[in-house]
Amino acid sequence: MKIYDCHIHSDNSIDGKDSVDEICKLSIEKGLSAVTITDHALPMPEGITNYTHIEKCVEDVRIAAEKYKGKLLVLVGAERDDEYLGEYRERFYDFDLDCILGSAHSKPTFSNHFAEYGYVDIKDCSIAAPKEFISQVVKKYYFRLANLAFYADVDVITHLTFLFRYINGYNKRGLEIEPFYPEIDNVLKGVMETEKALEINTSGKALSWNQFMPNAQILKRYYDMGGRIITLGSDAHKKENIATAFDEAAKMLKEIGFTHGSYYVKRKRYEYEL
């Protein structure tokens, strides 16, 4: 199986640990065909303004792509949050990127909708907040993610069940996901109508939670709705987690009925056989 990891963070991200060169070296050792370095557009590392960290990532990838030509396809993108969905155009769109990931994280959800409750993010909230309140946060999260799916200039919608990594993973609250299927289905509808890709994020497999985001049940719903465009992303913030559980993910996808994965070059989608 060819391995395309379409979601990796380098040390140009505020929380990335390894250089692009170190990522590429280990990816070659692991037998990957391609990597896409997708550093966080926001927040920016300390002392960085005007997205110069993404500009540096582009340059790092350019150097690595030439250095490892014939051994590894090295691509560059960015992971944008849902901070801006209107007329504002972030500067990194002018950097000739290969792929732009669309993500909703919990801090914008709290700052925009739940600031008066004193919680910073889902890590904080899911420790002790009532389940009824957490459910409202999850619904608002999917509202924001659906806006990305329907309206944002992105190629891939990422880590669909991100909040549950904290709610049920770290904090073991046991919140059922099935009641949120209507909201999730709306996100999937947006993905399909705009011909974006849905990411299978494997970062949960590097944690004690041991789950794909989304899980097989949601991926089956996506498939039954007619969805076929998927990418695989480790969301690795340290090189050891590159391509975590990709073989297991591919097996799961093929059992559901998927036959191909996707990756992006200059924002054009290409397929490969799972």
N, C-alpha and C positions, 0 to 999 in steps of 0.2 A: 504494500500500500504506500502510495506517495503521501507525504506528510506536509501539509501547509498550515502553519500556525499563524493565524491572522490577527492576533491580539497579544502583543508583548510590550512591556514597558522597560525602557533603558534608564540609565541614571540621569537622563534629561527630564524625566518625570520627577515630581516632588517626592514620590515615594519609591522610585526605582533604585535598584542597588548596583546594577552592572552596566558596563559600557556596551555600546553596540558591537564593538569588536569582540568582546568576551562572549556576548550572546551568540554571535555568528560562529565562533570557534566551537562552542559546545553544541550548537545546532548541527554542525557538520558531523561531529562525533556521534550524535544521536541519529544521524541518517535522514535529517529533514530535507525536503526539496526546496522549501521557501519559508521565509519569515517576513512578517510585516511588523515593523516597529511602530507602535501607535501610542505615543506618549500623550499624557493628559494635557489638553489645551488649558484647562483651569482645574485647580489653582496653579499659579505659576510659582516656581521655586523662588526663594528669597533673593532679592537683588535683580530679578528678571522682569523686564517690562516688554510690552508690545510683542509677545509671543516669540521672543528671540530664542527661547529654549527649543521650540519646534523648528526654528530655522537652523539651530545647531544640530538637531537630530537629522534633519535633511542632509546636512553636510556630512555628518558621521556615516549615514547610510550610503551616500554617494561614494565615499572612500571605501567602505566595506564591500559595496557591490562590485567595485573594480578589483579589489584585492581578492575576493572569493569567487570571481567570475568562473563559471563552469563547475563550481562545487556547490554553490548555494545561491538561489535567487533571493536577493535582499531588497525588500520594498519598504516604503515609508508612508505612514499615515498619521492620524491624530485621533484621539478620543475626545469628542466634544460633549459637554454636559448640556442640560436643557435650560441653562441660565438665560439664553437669548433665543427667541423663536420668531421675533418680529422682523423689522427692517434692518436691524443691526447685523452687520457682516463682519465676522471675526477675521483678523488679518491673515491667519494661517491658510485661508482659502486661496490665497494668491501664491502659495508655495509649491504648486505643481505636485500635489500629493497623489499617492496611489489609491488610498482608501481612507474614508472618514467614518469612524464609528459613532453611533448615536447612543448615548447612555443617560439614564436618569439615576442620580444618586440621592441619598437621603437628606443631605444638608440643605440643598435648595428647596426640597419639599417642606422641611421644617421652617426654614427662614421665611418662606412665602406664605405658608398656610397655618403653621402651628407655633409661631414664635412666642405667643403669650403663655404657652404652657411650660416654657423653660427647658425643653429638651433641645439638644444640639443636633443629634442624628439618631438613626435607628439603633446603633450600638447602645446608646444611652437609654433611649426610650424603651427598648424591648426587655430590659432587665427587670423592671418592676411595674411598668405602666399597665393599667387594665387592658384586657384583651379587646374590649369594645373600642377603646381609644386607638390601639394598634391597628385594628381593622380599618378605622377611618384613615389612618396614615397610609395603609396599603392601597386603599381605593384612590386616594389622591395621587399616590405614586404612579398608579396605572393610568390615571388621567393624564399626567404629565408625559409618561412614556408614549401614550397613544398620540399626543400632539407631535412628538418627535417622529413617530412612524408615519403619520399622515402628512406632515407639513415641513419637516426639516430637510435641509440639503445634506443628507448623510447616505451612506451606502448600506450600512449594517445596523440592526438594532441588537444591542448587547445584553448579556446577563439578565434575562427576562425575570427571573425569580430572585434577584439580588437580595431583596429585603429578608427573604426567608433564610438566607445564610446566617443572619444574625438572630432573627426571631426564633427559629427552630434549631439552628446549628449551634452557635455559641451559647445562646441563652435558654435553649430547650423549653420554649413556651408551649409547644404543641399546637400551634395555630393551624387549623385545617386550611388547605389552599383551594379546595373545591368551591367554596362559596364565592371565590373571586374569579371563577371561570368566565363569567360575562365580561368583566373588565379585561381579562387576559385575551379573550376572543376578539375584543375590539382592537387591541394592539396588533394581534395577528392579522386582522382584517386590513389594518393600515399598512402593515408590511407587504401584504399581497397586492393591495390595490396600487401601491407605488413601486412595486417590483424591487423592493429592498431585500436584503438577505436577513435571515434570522440566525443569530449566533448560538451555537452550542458551546457554552462557557464551561471549561473543565476545572476551574480553580477550586471548586468545592471538593474535588477529588484529592487535592493536596492538603486538605484540612480534615479534621475529625468528623465533619458533617458528611463527607463522602457522597455528595450528590452532584449531578449535572444540573446546570442552569440553562434551560428548563429541563425538567425530568422527562422520562419516556412518555408518561401519560399526556403531558401538554404537547410534546412533539407529535404524538399520534393525532391529537386534535388538529394541529396545524396541517398535518398530512391529509387528514380526512376533509379539511376545508379546501384542499387543493394546493397548499403550500409545498413548494419543492426546493426553494433556494435557501441553502444553509451554508454557514461557514463554521469552522472549528477554531476556537481561540482559547489558549491556556490562561490568558490574563496574567501571565507570569510577571512578577515584580522582582524576582531573582532568578538567575539563569537556570538553577536546578529544577525549576517547575515548568520549563519549556515543554510543550507537547504532553503534558500530564494526561494519562489515561486516554490518549487519542485512539489507540487500538480498541479499547472498550467502547468508546463513543461511536466509532465507525461500525462496530458489530451491532450496537443498539439501533443505530440509524438504518442499517440494512435490514434488520428484522422488522422495522416499521414499514419499510418500502423505499426509502431513499436510496438512490444509486450514485449520486454525484455530490461532491462538495464544490464550493466556489472560492475564488480569491480574486483580488482586484489589482489591475495594473493601469495606472493613469485613469483611475476611476471607471475603467471598463471591466466588466465581469467575465471571468474565464472559469471553466469547469474542469474538474479532474474526477476520475473514477475512485469511489470509496473502496 
